[in-house]
Amino acid sequence: MCLFVCFSASSQNKLNINATFDVENKSISIEQTIEYLNTSNTAIDYIYLTDWSHSYSEKDTPLAERFADEFKNTFHFAKEQDRGFTIINSIKENDTETNYTRVTNNPDIIKVALRQKIQPNESYTLKLNYIVRVPNDKFTRYGLTNEGDYNLRYWYITPAYFDGEWHYFSNKNLDDAYVPKADINLKVNYPYTFTLISELDEVYTEDINGNGTKTTQLKGNNRVNSKLFLNKRDTYKTVETDYFTVESNIDEENLKPEEIAVITDKVAGFITENLGDYPHKKVLLTKIDYKKNPIYGLNLLPDFVRPFSDTFQYELKILKTTLLNYLENTVLINPREDQWIIDGIQTYYLMKYVEENYPDMKILGNLANIWGVRAFHAADLKFNDQYNFLYMHMARSNIDQPLNMPKDSLLKFNKNIANKYKAGVGLNYLDQYMENNAMDVMLTQFLKENKLKTTNSEAFKNYITEKTDKNIDWFFEDYVGSSMKIDFKIKKVEKTEDSLTITIKNKKDHLMPVSLFTIKDDSVLSKQWIEGFKGYKKITIANNDADKLALNYDTTIPEMNLRNNWKSLGGFLSNNKPLQFRLFKDIEDPNYSQVFFMPEFAYNFYDGFSPGIKLYNKTILTKNFLYRISPKYAIKSKQLVGSASISFADRKENSRNFYTKYGIGGEYYNYAPNLSYTSYTPYIDFRFRDPDNLRDNKRSYLNLRYVNIDREVDITGEFETDGEPKYSVLNIKYGKSDPNLKNFSSWDTDLQLAKNFGKISATAEFRKLTEGNRQYNLRLFAGSFLYNKTYETTNFFSFALDRPTDYLFDYDYLGRSEEAGVLSQQLIVSEGGFKSQLEPAFANQWITTANSSTTIWRYIMAYGDVGMVKNHHRNPKFVYDAGIRLNLVEDYFELYLPVYSNLGWEIAQPNYDQSIRFIVTLSPKTLLSLFTRRWY
């Protein structure tokens, strides 16, 4: 172990690190000297150090909580030896031990008390001795791989940033540590069987006395990043360009070395021309970089689907990854607060590169030319249209977030995709508004003048504002600083012989500008920008024989609705959009009134396999007004069956009641052999959330509906219809939920009022995943009739102990009327929630039950249910059951094996297989939520 001498005070911060890798113990022993200058006007009496290796140490760190919020269970269920931590042996100031503590609620931040205050322009020197246990890479892609390779980032301790106040925060897998730049001197001791890769400059590598280890010394000036990779197999290749060296292990798409060299030099030239010279010798590009920030779309396609050429795919991957590395290493911002600047510049130049080099490239690539595919409107879109489209996916769903919102407050989809694209599209919007490629010049100058200098959003705003005569406050206040949507409409056109007076409506509350085009025979005659306004604005332009007016004709502006942006000058009828039928869902074409159709299939035991067709207007992007008509032919029942619905969604911005849906739906199927039912249900659905914290999983809802059921009666008497054949129920339901990997809770109340019965019930559910990986589940249910005129003749409307009759037709029963056979064993955990089939099976007065389960081992759980069932003219009956629950996928695929109940030892009774219950979910939408819940 070597000791470093303290440096004299200078204007440059320094980090000297001596790191020795202990492969057997998966750890790194580090001796480190930190010398930092207080460049602020404030004296310092304590220092905050960033120790992100320690963020893996416990299951309740901010990093662990982040994983839980996104339903990622890998970290929680990981073995102790797979989690990382830091053991600090000493922190010294002037060879004297200092007092230090880990910050409460931020265990990966260390607070060090200095022995004396450090005045402005004075430096402090700390010596650290510590051991880092390297975590497994399965959590964040950085760490120790299963093959024994070390892929490291944020692996050593660094000071937090100080500018008069300390800026520190915990690791949340956002790759956004905020550290001041420093001159780094790194000495690494490691086994000779490994290859070391770093973005720092190598000074030398030598064997250490033939004892099986090597030492490599690395240096780098003005650095904020020092990724380090120790790999058993060297997969990196180096390309010397005319601008800087590129070392990369990104998939080369089977390209030849000379093709890779040409592409890399082309990309390096483009970046240097637009961003200026790179201040370091080498750019390091890794598979991890690309996998964490891929070209979305390209990364989702299997290798056998090649809509883009190998050259284009590799070129875009190298371009995006190099841009990110360049910007992260030269634009010194607080990445948790101002990440949108880097994201916007990166996306802006991605768009610019494609526009310059591949102007005709389609979003579907070569697939756009295939027969059948080219009929879709998606095949018409250019490659750069994807940025606006993917941002609009969130905006249409009303879950977009301001660009300047802290990075750890963003939804995963916004952080990874939508906000990056909105920022880039916004810079292009601003460029078009300022005209004459002004943004290109401004960005290049800004990057050159601020290279390796600390900056922020305010400085960026001031710089851009000073360089233009136009008022661009709208961009920073409305576009960057809010999630306000954009939607303009041509309200009216008054035409005279030599002029056109146009009334334009801004449907939102902002001051963003809009472009107006005059068009003749699909050719642009003129374009002008209209300054931002609220409400209505009238403008008068020359009548230049145009046959059409259009707002935002080039779709530069990310507008919510493009369907109201044009007005024909040929008369009233010419403004009607032609009707267009399209097979399968497509991207909305604003020039047509589109109707989509597609094959659809359904199955239940009584209708059998039911193929049909669905006619609908739902596009890939969310729409407020939706309709669906789905007729089918049931092969088994030989009947025409199906469903239909119509709805309108009112999405409110910045409101707790963020979503209100009005609609009516109906269906016609068989509910028993050769017996059909018809239902129609008008409804209003209110949903609530915290408008200031979309990452909070808490939700509440209020649902009002009027369910009308008309069931066919079997006149032959072979099948007795249980209960009234025709009835209507007013149903009011209110509930709250807070889903989370470790702590889940929900409750709801349900009121049902009908002519012959009224009932009220409440359900509460709790789940707890402990630090020891044991899960506890508790569900409570209580229900009572307010009045019941049906109890003497039927249990159809009664509370069910184990299998609800589903008289409202809410549940996806495969065989809802089956009383024997496999389909009768399908379990819907509702009402009583019991698994054993006990007597009394129904309660026509009141019922209260508790369902619980706990982990035995992994997905094997023990369950138990207890309850009281009260029927008219009978004493309350105490019921119970217990057994084994195989929790394969919670709420989606489960098996219940009864063991003991009021019936005795069920497991020892005849026909035990008929007592086994199962939960199965076949709905694609429900299954998809398993994945989407991590992103939204």
KAZITA-V870475 format. One record per residue. N is the residue number from 1. RES is the residue in one letter. PHI is phi as a letter, one per 40 degrees, with the letter a starting at -180 (NA if undefined). OMEGA is omega in radians with two decimals (* if undefined). Layout:
n = <N	N>
res = <RES	RES>
phi = <PHI	PHI>
omega = <OMEGA	OMEGA>
This chain:
n = <1	2	3	4	5	6	7	8	9	10	11	12	13	14	15	16	17	18	19	20	21	22	23	24	25	26	27	28	29	30	31	32	33	34	35	36	37	38	39	40	41	42	43	44	45	46	47	48	49	50	51	52	53	54	55	56	57	58	59	60	61	62	63	64	65	66	67	68	69	70	71	72	73	74	75	76	77	78	79	80	81	82	83	84	85	86	87	88	89	90	91	92	93	94	95	96	97	98	99	100	101	102	103	104	105	106	107	108	109	110	111	112	113	114	115	116	117	118	119	120	121	122	123	124	125	126	127	128	129	130	131	132	133	134	135	136	137	138	139	140	141	142	143	144	145	146	147	148	149	150	151	152	153	154	155	156	157	158	159	160	161	162	163	164	165	166	167	168	169	170	171	172	173	174	175	176	177	178	179	180	181	182	183	184	185	186	187	188	189	190	191	192	193	194	195	196	197	198	199	200	201	202	203	204	205	206	207	208	209	210	211	212	213	214	215	216	217	218	219	220	221	222	223	224	225	226	227	228	229	230	231	232	233	234	235	236	237	238	239	240	241	242	243	244	245	246	247	248	249	250	251	252	253	254	255	256	257	258	259	260	261	262	263	264	265	266	267	268	269	270	271	272	273	274	275	276	277	278	279	280	281	282	283	284	285	286	287	288	289	290	291	292	293	294	295	296	297	298	299	300	301	302	303	304	305	306	307	308	309	310	311	312	313	314	315	316	317	318	319	320	321	322	323	324	325	326	327	328	329	330	331	332	333	334	335	336	337	338	339	340	341	342	343	344	345	346	347	348	349	350	351	352	353	354	355	356	357	358	359	360	361	362	363	364	365	366	367	368	369	370	371	372	373	374	375	376	377	378	379	380	381	382	383	384	385	386	387	388	389	390	391	392	393	394	395	396	397	398	399	400	401	402	403	404	405	406	407	408	409	410	411	412	413	414	415	416	417	418	419	420	421	422	423	424	425	426	427	428	429	430	431	432	433	434	435	436	437	438	439	440	441	442	443	444	445	446	447	448	449	450	451	452	453	454	455	456	457	458	459	460	461	462	463	464	465	466	467	468	469	470	471	472	473	474	475	476	477	478	479	480	481	482	483	484	485	486	487	488	489	490	491	492	493	494	495	496	497	498	499	500	501	502	503	504	505	506	507	508	509	510	511	512	513	514	515	516	517	518	519	520	521	522	523	524	525	526	527	528	529	530	531	532	533	534	535	536	537	538	539	540	541	542	543	544	545	546	547	548	549	550	551	552	553	554	555	556	557	558	559	560	561	562	563	564	565	566	567	568	569	570	571	572	573	574	575	576	577	578	579	580	581	582	583	584	585	586	587	588	589	590	591	592	593	594	595	596	597	598	599	600	601	602	603	604	605	606	607	608	609	610	611	612	613	614	615	616	617	618	619	620	621	622	623	624	625	626	627	628	629	630	631	632	633	634	635	636	637	638	639	640	641	642	643	644	645	646	647	648	649	650	651	652	653	654	655	656	657	658	659	660	661	662	663	664	665	666	667	668	669	670	671	672	673	674	675	676	677	678	679	680	681	682	683	684	685	686	687	688	689	690	691	692	693	694	695	696	697	698	699	700	701	702	703	704	705	706	707	708	709	710	711	712	713	714	715	716	717	718	719	720	721	722	723	724	725	726	727	728	729	730	731	732	733	734	735	736	737	738	739	740	741	742	743	744	745	746	747	748	749	750	751	752	753	754	755	756	757	758	759	760	761	762	763	764	765	766	767	768	769	770	771	772	773	774	775	776	777	778	779	780	781	782	783	784	785	786	787	788	789	790	791	792	793	794	795	796	797	798	799	800	801	802	803	804	805	806	807	808	809	810	811	812	813	814	815	816	817	818	819	820	821	822	823	824	825	826	827	828	829	830	831	832	833	834	835	836	837	838	839	840	841	842	843	844	845	846	847	848	849	850	851	852	853	854	855	856	857	858	859	860	861	862	863	864	865	866	867	868	869	870	871	872	873	874	875	876	877	878	879	880	881	882	883	884	885	886	887	888	889	890	891	892	893	894	895	896	897	898	899	900	901	902	903	904	905	906	907	908	909	910	911	912	913	914	915	916	917	918	919	920	921	922	923	924	925	926	927	928	929	930	931	932	933	934	935	936>
res = <M	C	L	F	V	C	F	S	A	S	S	Q	N	K	L	N	I	N	A	T	F	D	V	E	N	K	S	I	S	I	E	Q	T	I	E	Y	L	N	T	S	N	T	A	I	D	Y	I	Y	L	T	D	W	S	H	S	Y	S	E	K	D	T	P	L	A	E	R	F	A	D	E	F	K	N	T	F	H	F	A	K	E	Q	D	R	G	F	T	I	I	N	S	I	K	E	N	D	T	E	T	N	Y	T	R	V	T	N	N	P	D	I	I	K	V	A	L	R	Q	K	I	Q	P	N	E	S	Y	T	L	K	L	N	Y	I	V	R	V	P	N	D	K	F	T	R	Y	G	L	T	N	E	G	D	Y	N	L	R	Y	W	Y	I	T	P	A	Y	F	D	G	E	W	H	Y	F	S	N	K	N	L	D	D	A	Y	V	P	K	A	D	I	N	L	K	V	N	Y	P	Y	T	F	T	L	I	S	E	L	D	E	V	Y	T	E	D	I	N	G	N	G	T	K	T	T	Q	L	K	G	N	N	R	V	N	S	K	L	F	L	N	K	R	D	T	Y	K	T	V	E	T	D	Y	F	T	V	E	S	N	I	D	E	E	N	L	K	P	E	E	I	A	V	I	T	D	K	V	A	G	F	I	T	E	N	L	G	D	Y	P	H	K	K	V	L	L	T	K	I	D	Y	K	K	N	P	I	Y	G	L	N	L	L	P	D	F	V	R	P	F	S	D	T	F	Q	Y	E	L	K	I	L	K	T	T	L	L	N	Y	L	E	N	T	V	L	I	N	P	R	E	D	Q	W	I	I	D	G	I	Q	T	Y	Y	L	M	K	Y	V	E	E	N	Y	P	D	M	K	I	L	G	N	L	A	N	I	W	G	V	R	A	F	H	A	A	D	L	K	F	N	D	Q	Y	N	F	L	Y	M	H	M	A	R	S	N	I	D	Q	P	L	N	M	P	K	D	S	L	L	K	F	N	K	N	I	A	N	K	Y	K	A	G	V	G	L	N	Y	L	D	Q	Y	M	E	N	N	A	M	D	V	M	L	T	Q	F	L	K	E	N	K	L	K	T	T	N	S	E	A	F	K	N	Y	I	T	E	K	T	D	K	N	I	D	W	F	F	E	D	Y	V	G	S	S	M	K	I	D	F	K	I	K	K	V	E	K	T	E	D	S	L	T	I	T	I	K	N	K	K	D	H	L	M	P	V	S	L	F	T	I	K	D	D	S	V	L	S	K	Q	W	I	E	G	F	K	G	Y	K	K	I	T	I	A	N	N	D	A	D	K	L	A	L	N	Y	D	T	T	I	P	E	M	N	L	R	N	N	W	K	S	L	G	G	F	L	S	N	N	K	P	L	Q	F	R	L	F	K	D	I	E	D	P	N	Y	S	Q	V	F	F	M	P	E	F	A	Y	N	F	Y	D	G	F	S	P	G	I	K	L	Y	N	K	T	I	L	T	K	N	F	L	Y	R	I	S	P	K	Y	A	I	K	S	K	Q	L	V	G	S	A	S	I	S	F	A	D	R	K	E	N	S	R	N	F	Y	T	K	Y	G	I	G	G	E	Y	Y	N	Y	A	P	N	L	S	Y	T	S	Y	T	P	Y	I	D	F	R	F	R	D	P	D	N	L	R	D	N	K	R	S	Y	L	N	L	R	Y	V	N	I	D	R	E	V	D	I	T	G	E	F	E	T	D	G	E	P	K	Y	S	V	L	N	I	K	Y	G	K	S	D	P	N	L	K	N	F	S	S	W	D	T	D	L	Q	L	A	K	N	F	G	K	I	S	A	T	A	E	F	R	K	L	T	E	G	N	R	Q	Y	N	L	R	L	F	A	G	S	F	L	Y	N	K	T	Y	E	T	T	N	F	F	S	F	A	L	D	R	P	T	D	Y	L	F	D	Y	D	Y	L	G	R	S	E	E	A	G	V	L	S	Q	Q	L	I	V	S	E	G	G	F	K	S	Q	L	E	P	A	F	A	N	Q	W	I	T	T	A	N	S	S	T	T	I	W	R	Y	I	M	A	Y	G	D	V	G	M	V	K	N	H	H	R	N	P	K	F	V	Y	D	A	G	I	R	L	N	L	V	E	D	Y	F	E	L	Y	L	P	V	Y	S	N	L	G	W	E	I	A	Q	P	N	Y	D	Q	S	I	R	F	I	V	T	L	S	P	K	T	L	L	S	L	F	T	R	R	W	Y>
phi = <NA	b	b	b	c	c	c	c	d	a	c	b	c	b	b	b	b	b	b	b	c	b	c	c	c	f	b	b	c	b	b	a	b	b	b	b	c	c	c	c	c	b	c	b	b	a	b	b	b	c	b	c	c	c	c	c	c	b	c	b	c	d	c	c	c	c	d	c	d	c	f	c	c	d	c	c	c	c	c	d	c	c	c	b	a	b	b	c	c	a	b	b	b	f	g	b	d	b	c	a	a	c	c	d	g	b	c	c	b	b	b	b	c	c	c	a	c	b	c	d	g	b	b	b	b	b	b	b	b	a	b	b	c	c	c	c	c	c	c	b	g	c	h	c	c	c	c	g	c	b	b	b	a	f	c	b	c	b	c	c	c	b	b	h	a	c	b	b	a	c	c	b	g	b	f	b	c	b	b	c	c	a	c	b	b	b	b	b	b	a	c	c	c	c	b	c	b	a	c	c	c	c	c	a	b	a	c	b	f	g	c	g	b	b	b	b	b	b	b	a	c	f	b	b	a	a	c	b	b	b	b	c	b	c	b	c	b	b	b	c	c	c	b	a	c	b	b	a	b	c	d	c	f	g	c	c	d	c	c	c	c	c	c	c	c	c	c	c	c	c	c	c	c	c	b	g	c	c	c	b	c	b	b	b	b	b	d	c	d	c	c	c	a	c	c	c	h	c	c	c	c	c	c	c	b	b	c	b	c	d	c	c	c	c	c	c	c	c	c	c	c	c	d	c	c	d	c	c	c	b	c	c	b	c	c	c	c	b	d	c	c	c	c	c	c	c	c	d	c	c	c	c	c	c	c	c	b	b	c	b	c	c	c	c	g	c	c	c	c	c	d	g	c	c	c	c	c	d	c	c	c	c	d	c	c	c	c	c	c	c	c	c	d	c	c	c	c	g	b	c	b	d	c	c	c	d	d	c	c	c	c	d	c	c	c	c	b	c	c	c	c	c	c	c	c	c	c	c	d	c	c	c	c	c	g	f	f	c	c	d	c	c	c	c	c	c	c	c	c	b	c	g	b	c	a	a	c	c	c	c	c	c	c	c	c	c	c	b	c	c	c	b	d	d	c	c	c	c	c	c	c	a	b	c	c	b	a	b	a	c	c	a	b	b	b	b	c	b	a	b	b	b	b	b	b	c	c	b	b	a	b	c	c	b	c	b	b	b	b	b	f	g	b	c	c	a	a	a	c	b	d	d	a	b	g	b	a	b	b	b	b	c	c	b	g	c	b	a	b	a	c	f	c	c	f	c	c	c	c	c	b	c	c	b	c	b	a	c	c	c	h	c	c	c	c	c	c	c	c	b	b	b	c	g	c	b	c	c	b	c	c	b	c	c	b	b	a	a	c	a	b	b	a	a	c	c	c	g	c	b	c	a	b	b	b	a	b	c	c	c	c	c	b	c	c	b	b	a	b	b	c	a	b	c	c	c	c	f	b	c	b	i	a	a	a	a	a	b	b	b	b	b	c	f	b	c	c	c	a	b	b	b	a	a	b	a	a	b	a	c	b	a	d	g	b	b	b	b	b	a	a	c	a	b	b	b	b	b	a	c	c	c	a	c	c	c	c	c	a	a	a	b	b	b	a	b	c	b	b	b	b	c	c	c	c	c	g	c	b	c	c	c	g	c	c	b	a	b	b	c	b	b	b	b	a	b	a	b	c	a	c	c	b	b	a	a	a	a	b	b	b	b	b	b	c	b	a	a	a	b	a	a	b	b	b	b	b	b	b	c	c	c	g	c	b	b	b	a	b	b	b	a	a	a	c	c	a	a	c	b	c	c	b	a	b	c	b	c	c	b	c	b	b	d	c	f	c	c	f	c	b	c	c	c	a	c	b	c	b	a	g	c	c	c	c	c	b	b	c	a	f	c	g	c	b	c	c	b	b	c	c	b	b	c	b	a	a	a	a	b	b	b	a	a	c	c	a	f	c	c	b	b	b	a	b	b	a	b	b	b	b	d	g	b	c	d	b	c	b	a	a	a	i	b	b	c	c	c	a	d	g	b	b	a	b	b	b	c	b	a	a	d	c	g	c	c	c	c	c	c	f	d	d	c	c	c	b	a	b	b	b	b	c	d	c	c	c	c	c	d	c	c	c	c	b	b>
omega = <-3.12	3.11	3.13	3.09	3.11	3.11	3.07	-3.12	3.11	-3.10	-3.09	3.09	-3.09	2.99	3.04	-3.00	3.00	-3.03	3.11	-3.10	3.04	-3.02	-3.09	-3.12	3.11	-3.05	3.12	3.03	-3.01	2.89	-2.93	3.00	3.11	3.02	-3.08	-3.13	3.06	-3.09	-3.13	3.08	-3.06	3.08	-3.10	3.04	3.00	-3.06	3.02	3.12	3.11	-3.11	-3.02	3.03	-3.10	-3.12	3.13	-2.92	-3.07	3.14	-3.13	3.06	3.07	3.09	3.12	3.12	3.09	3.10	-3.12	3.13	-3.09	3.05	3.06	-3.05	-3.09	-3.09	-3.07	-3.09	-3.11	3.04	-3.12	-3.08	3.10	3.14	-3.09	3.10	3.10	3.01	-3.13	3.10	3.13	2.94	-3.05	3.00	-3.09	3.10	3.11	-3.12	3.10	3.02	3.13	3.11	3.00	-3.03	3.10	-3.10	3.05	-3.04	3.10	3.03	-3.11	3.07	-3.10	3.10	3.13	-3.12	3.05	-3.09	3.05	-3.09	3.07	-3.13	2.97	-3.10	3.04	-3.13	3.08	3.01	-3.10	3.01	-3.07	3.12	3.10	2.98	-3.00	3.13	3.04	-3.07	-3.08	-3.12	-3.04	-3.04	3.05	3.13	-3.10	-3.12	3.09	3.10	3.12	3.08	3.10	3.05	-2.91	2.96	-3.07	-3.00	3.08	-3.07	3.08	3.03	2.97	-3.10	-3.13	3.09	-3.01	2.97	-3.11	3.08	3.12	3.09	-3.04	3.05	3.07	-3.13	3.14	3.14	-3.01	3.08	-3.14	-3.11	3.10	3.13	-3.10	2.93	-3.03	3.02	-2.99	3.10	-3.02	3.06	-3.01	-3.14	-3.06	-3.14	-3.13	2.98	-3.13	3.08	-3.13	3.05	3.04	-3.13	3.14	3.09	3.08	2.98	-3.13	3.02	-3.14	3.01	3.07	-3.11	3.07	3.11	3.09	3.03	3.05	3.05	-3.11	3.09	3.06	3.13	3.09	-3.07	2.99	-3.03	3.06	3.04	-3.12	-3.13	3.01	-3.06	3.10	3.12	-3.09	-3.14	-3.08	3.07	-3.06	3.06	3.08	3.09	3.10	-3.00	3.08	3.13	3.10	3.05	-2.95	2.94	3.07	-3.12	-3.02	3.05	3.10	3.11	3.11	-3.13	-3.13	3.08	3.10	-3.13	3.14	-3.13	-3.11	3.12	3.11	3.14	3.14	3.11	3.12	-3.11	-3.13	-3.14	-3.03	-3.09	-3.11	-3.10	3.07	-3.01	3.13	-3.06	-2.95	2.97	-3.13	-3.13	-3.07	3.05	3.14	3.10	-3.05	-3.12	3.11	3.13	-3.05	2.88	-3.07	-3.00	3.07	-3.05	-3.09	-3.04	3.09	-3.05	-3.08	3.04	-3.07	3.14	3.14	3.12	3.10	-3.13	-3.11	-3.12	-3.12	-3.12	-3.12	3.12	3.13	-3.12	-3.08	-3.10	3.11	3.09	-3.12	3.14	3.10	-3.07	3.13	-3.09	-3.10	3.14	-2.99	3.14	2.93	-2.99	3.10	-3.11	-2.97	-3.09	-3.07	3.12	3.12	-3.14	-3.11	-3.14	3.13	-3.11	3.13	-3.11	2.96	3.12	-3.11	-3.12	3.14	3.13	-3.12	-2.98	-3.12	-3.02	-3.09	-3.10	-3.13	-3.14	3.10	3.12	-3.12	3.12	-3.10	-3.10	-3.10	3.12	-3.09	3.12	-3.07	3.07	-3.14	3.07	3.10	-3.14	3.13	-3.03	3.10	-3.07	-3.09	3.10	-3.11	-3.08	3.08	-3.07	-3.08	2.99	-3.10	3.06	3.13	-3.12	3.13	3.13	3.12	3.05	2.99	-3.08	-3.13	3.14	-3.08	3.06	3.12	-3.02	-3.10	3.07	-3.08	2.93	-3.08	-3.14	3.10	-3.13	-3.04	-2.97	-2.87	-3.11	3.06	-3.08	3.09	-3.13	3.13	3.09	3.14	3.10	3.09	3.05	3.14	3.12	3.14	3.14	-3.13	3.04	3.07	3.10	-3.09	-3.09	3.11	-3.11	-3.10	-3.12	3.14	-3.14	3.14	-3.11	3.13	-3.07	-3.08	-3.11	-3.14	3.03	3.12	3.14	-3.14	-3.09	-3.12	3.11	3.11	3.11	-3.12	-3.12	-3.10	-3.10	-3.11	-3.04	-3.13	3.09	-3.11	3.07	-3.12	3.09	-3.12	-3.08	-3.07	-3.10	-3.05	-3.05	-3.12	-2.95	3.14	3.05	3.12	-3.13	3.12	3.10	3.08	-3.11	2.98	-3.04	-3.04	3.07	3.06	-2.97	2.98	-3.07	-3.06	-3.12	3.08	3.05	-2.98	3.05	-3.11	3.12	2.96	-3.02	3.13	-3.02	3.12	-3.10	3.13	-3.10	3.12	3.13	3.13	-3.13	2.88	-2.98	3.05	-3.12	3.11	3.05	-3.11	3.07	-3.12	3.07	3.05	3.12	3.10	-3.11	-3.10	3.13	3.06	3.14	-3.08	3.06	3.09	3.02	3.12	3.13	3.14	3.04	-3.06	3.12	3.08	3.07	-3.13	2.99	-3.13	2.97	3.04	-3.04	-3.12	3.12	3.04	-3.10	3.12	-3.08	3.11	-3.00	3.12	-3.05	-3.11	-3.01	-3.08	3.13	3.11	3.11	-3.08	3.13	-3.03	-3.05	-3.10	3.11	3.11	-3.13	3.13	3.14	-3.11	3.07	-3.12	3.05	3.13	3.14	-3.07	2.96	-3.05	3.04	-3.04	-3.11	-3.08	2.90	-2.95	2.99	-3.13	3.04	-3.13	3.05	3.10	-3.08	3.08	3.10	2.78	-2.97	-3.01	3.09	-3.07	3.12	-3.03	3.06	3.13	-3.12	3.10	3.04	-3.03	-3.14	-3.11	3.11	-3.13	3.03	-3.10	3.04	-3.12	-3.13	-3.09	2.97	-3.14	3.05	-3.00	3.07	-3.14	3.04	-3.13	-3.04	-3.08	-3.11	3.12	-3.14	2.98	-3.13	3.08	-3.07	3.10	3.13	3.04	-3.07	3.04	-3.12	3.08	-3.11	-3.09	3.11	3.06	-3.12	3.08	3.03	-2.98	-3.01	3.03	-3.09	3.10	-3.13	3.04	3.13	3.13	3.13	3.13	3.11	3.03	3.14	3.13	-3.11	3.08	3.09	-3.05	3.01	3.06	3.08	2.93	-2.99	2.93	-3.06	2.95	-3.08	3.10	3.09	-3.03	3.08	3.06	-3.08	-3.10	-3.10	-3.11	3.11	3.09	-3.10	-3.10	3.11	3.00	-3.08	3.02	-3.09	3.07	-3.14	3.12	-3.03	3.13	-3.08	3.06	-3.10	3.11	3.13	3.14	-3.09	3.13	3.14	-3.14	3.13	-3.10	3.11	-3.11	3.12	-3.12	3.12	-3.09	-3.10	3.10	-3.08	2.98	-3.05	3.09	-3.06	3.09	-3.12	3.08	3.09	3.07	-3.10	3.12	-3.13	-3.03	-3.11	-3.13	3.06	3.06	3.03	3.08	3.04	-3.01	3.11	3.12	-3.13	3.10	-3.10	-3.02	3.06	3.00	-3.07	3.11	-3.13	3.10	3.13	3.05	-3.11	-3.13	3.03	-3.14	3.04	-3.03	3.10	3.12	3.09	3.05	3.14	3.07	3.13	3.07	3.08	-3.14	3.12	3.06	3.14	-3.13	3.04	2.99	3.01	-3.09	3.13	-3.03	-2.94	-3.10	-3.05	-3.05	2.99	-3.04	-3.12	-3.11	3.00	-3.10	3.10	-3.07	-3.08	-3.12	3.10	3.11	-3.14	3.05	3.12	-3.13	-2.93	-3.13	3.05	3.04	3.08	-2.94	-3.10	-3.10	3.11	3.10	3.13	-3.04	-3.06	3.10	-3.12	3.08	-3.07	2.95	-3.12	-3.13	-3.10	-3.06	3.06	3.12	3.13	3.06	-3.11	-3.01	3.03	-0.01	-3.12	-3.09	3.06	-3.14	3.09	3.04	-3.12	3.01	-3.08	3.02	3.11	-3.11	3.04	3.14	-3.06	2.93	3.09	3.12	-3.09	3.10	-3.07	2.98	3.12	3.07	3.13	3.02	3.14	3.05	-3.13	-3.11	3.05	3.12	3.08	3.10	3.06	3.07	-3.12	3.07	-3.11	-3.14	2.97	-3.14	-3.14	-3.10	3.13	3.05	-3.02	-3.06	2.99	-2.99	3.10	-3.06	3.12	-3.10	3.03	3.10	-3.11	-3.12	3.10	-3.07	-3.12	3.03	3.14	-3.08	3.14	-3.09	-3.06	-3.12	-3.06	3.14	3.10	-3.10	-3.10	3.14	3.12	-3.13	3.13	-3.13	2.99	3.09	3.13	-3.11	-3.10	3.13	-3.13	3.14	3.12	-3.14	-3.12	3.06	-3.09	-3.07	-3.12	3.09	-3.02	-3.01	*>
